[in-house]
Amino acid sequence: SRWEEALHLFEEMVRKKVEPNVITFNSLISAMGRAVGGSRWVTASELLEDMERRGLKPNIFTFNLMMLALEKAAGGSQWEKGLELLETMMRQGVKPDVVTYNSLVRSMGKAPGGSRWERALQLYAEMVQRGVKPDAKTFTALIGAMDKAAGGSKWEKALVLYEDMARRGVAPDVVTYNSLISAMEHAAGGSQWGRHLNC
């Protein structure tokens, strides 16, 4: 995205006394999240604060775009900030949806130093408990987090998730299978590809 140009336009807009609205801020946060070389998540956070100072109420799209910016941070995700954001949105009465949870699970898979796979599983349990139905992207993100565990993949847990996916009637896609095969390949103590062939 051309995030710098987007910011310049925003500054010009404010200078000309044109009041920004929720769509303006959502577009700006989106631009920060899609910046080449890693998101400008700090700037996105400042925009969210500016939005609230102006009396504008962030909606589900605002929070999901902010979550994406935290996920795509350069050098690894800002997953802890993502958990704080989840608390903030619920406190403000904005119900997180499957997109919110999927982004946060992916963030945990991209955590610096290895995935936070245990926290990702807890989040999955919380999501289901809150009545949010997981989709193929949820399971793919979870299996991806198992694959990226520090010290070797948690391939057994990846298989359990794959089985849970089938039980829930969620069809895996090519990315799901690729993540599962990768988890088998990266198992501590050597590849577990034979197990995958017997799925």
Salt bridges, closest charged atoms under 4 A:
GLU5 OE2 - ARG2 NH2 2.74
GLU11 OE1 - HIS8 ND1 3.63
GLU12 OE2 - LYS16 NZ 3.23
ASP50 OD1 - ARG53 NH2 3.88
ASP50 OD1 - ARG54 NE 3.07
GLU71 OE2 - ARG106 NE 2.92
GLU71 OE2 - LYS110 NZ 2.73
GLU126 OE2 - ARG119 NH1 3.36
GLU126 OE1 - ARG130 NH1 3.96
ASP147 OD1 - HIS186 ND1 2.76
ASP164 OD1 - ARG167 NH2 3.55
ASP164 OD1 - ARG168 NE 3.28
GLU185 OE2 - HIS186 NE2 3.93
